[in-house]
Amino acid sequence: MRILGAIDSATGNTQDERVKHVASMIFLDEDGNKRQFPWRTIYTWWYRYKNHGITGVQPKTRSDRGNTRKVTPEQILEVIFQVMPFF
């Protein structure tokens, strides 16, 4: 929230200028480590906060959590054999 709050007090005439100014700032996390965020990330957080409130900025769990995304060699061979007639 400190990052989003910094946008309001940042120097700049436009929203883009203020977000890019905040992106050049260094913030301290909970453990005291220095953190800097890309302007696109800050803009995404700001957009989500503006449209969905604080719940839009909170991390979401993946919808495919627990499911394997690894492709087996058998699946690769099956796809290769399916497309071979076209070459």
N, C-alpha and C positions, 0 to 999 in steps of 0.2 A: 504494500500500500504506500510505502514511502516513495516508491518510484512513480506511481501514478499521481501522488500528491505533488511531487516535484515538477510535474508538467505544468500545473497551474501557476507556479511561481517562477518558472524558467523564463529567461529572456527570449524574445522573438516576437515577431508580429503575427506569424501564422502558426497553426497547429504543427505543421511539419518542422518549422524552425525550433519550436519548443521541444518537440520529441527528440530531434537530433541533438539539441543542447543537453537534454537529460541523458542521451546515449553516450555523451562524452564524459559524463560524471562517473565517479567511482563510489560505490556503496559498500557498506559493511554488512555481511550476513550475520546470523545469530551467533556464529562461532567467532566472529571478529575477522573473518577472511574478506579480502577486497574482492568485489565483484563488479563487473561492467557488462552491460547488456546491449546487444545490437538494436538499432532503432526500429527495425522491423518487428522484433520481439516486443518491444515496448508499445509499439503501435497496436499490435495484436491484443496485448493485455488491456490497453486503453479502450479499444473497440468493444472487447468482450464486457468490460466493466460498464461502459456506457449503455450497451444494449441489454445486458443480462444481470447487471448488479454484481455484487460480490461473489455470488455463486457461479457466475460465468468465468471468473478468474481462477477459482479453485481447481486443483488438478483432478482430472477424471480418470477412473480406471478404464483400461482397455476393454472393449467389448469382446475381444477374442482372447482374453486372459485365460491361461491354462490350456489353450489349444495349440498344438504344434503347428508351426508354419514351415517346417523343413520338408523339402521335396525328396522323396526316396528315389534311388536309382531306377527302380521299377517304374515309377511314375514318369520319369524322364524318357525311358525307353518307349513306353506306351505312346507318349506324345510324338516322339520321333517317328515311330512306325505309322502313326496316323497322318502325318504330313508328308511322308516320303513319296506317296503317289503323285503329289503335286510338283515334284522336282524332276 
